[in-house]
Amino acid sequence: MVGKIEPRYGAEVYISDTGRICIRQDQGAEEELTLIFDEGEVDDLIGLLNEAKQALAEERRVAAENEDN
C-alpha cells in the first residue's frame, strides 16, 4: 500500500502497490466491497473530485456571504 486516507464512514481510500486507487467499504456484509480504479480512470476520478471541491468551495462562499448579509 502506497498511501492511505484514514477510514471515515466505514470507507477506506488507499493507493495500491500497483498504483490503483482503491475504495474499500465495510457494510457489515460477509465480504468487503472494493472499488478499484485503473490508471486510465484515475485522471477522470481526479477531475471529478476537483469539480466537487470547486462546487463545495462555491457553496461555502455563498453561505458565508449570506451569513454576512
C-alpha positions in Angstrom: 0.0 0.0 0.0 1.5 3.3 -1.1 -0.8 5.8 0.6 -4.0 5.8 2.7 -6.7 8.1 4.0 -7.9 7.0 7.4 -11.3 5.3 7.3 -14.4 7.5 7.6 -18.0 6.4 7.5 -16.8 2.8 7.0 -14.8 3.6 3.8 -11.0 3.3 3.5 -9.3 5.0 0.5 -5.8 3.9 -0.5 -3.4 3.6 -3.4 -2.3 0.0 -4.0 1.2 -1.2 -4.6 0.3 -1.3 -8.3 -0.8 2.4 -8.3 -4.5 1.8 -8.4 -6.8 3.9 -6.3 -9.0 1.7 -4.2 -12.0 2.4 -2.0 -12.9 -0.3 0.4 -16.1 -0.2 2.4 -17.3 -2.5 5.2 -21.1 -2.7 5.1 -21.3 -5.4 7.7 -21.7 -8.0 5.0 -19.7 -11.2 4.9 -17.5 -9.8 2.1 -15.9 -6.3 1.8 -16.8 -4.2 -1.2 -13.9 -2.6 -3.0 -13.9 -0.2 -6.0 -10.6 -0.3 -7.9 -9.8 2.5 -10.4 -7.3 1.6 -13.1 -4.7 4.0 -14.4 -6.9 5.3 -17.2 -9.7 6.1 -14.7 -7.6 8.0 -12.3 -7.5 11.2 -14.3 -11.3 11.1 -14.6 -11.7 10.5 -10.9 -9.3 13.4 -10.1 -11.2 15.7 -12.4 -14.5 14.7 -10.8 -13.1 15.2 -7.3 -11.7 18.7 -8.3 -15.1 19.7 -9.7 -16.7 18.6 -6.4 -14.1 20.5 -4.5 -14.8 23.7 -6.5 -18.6 23.3 -6.1 -18.2 22.9 -2.3 -16.0 25.9 -2.1 -18.6 28.0 -4.0 -21.4 26.7 -1.7 -19.3 27.7 1.3 -18.6 31.1 -0.2 -22.3 31.8 -0.9 -23.2 30.5 2.7 -20.7 32.8 4.3 -21.8 35.7 2.1 -25.4 35.1 3.2 -24.4 35.0 6.8 -22.8 38.4 6.4 -25.9 39.9 5.0 
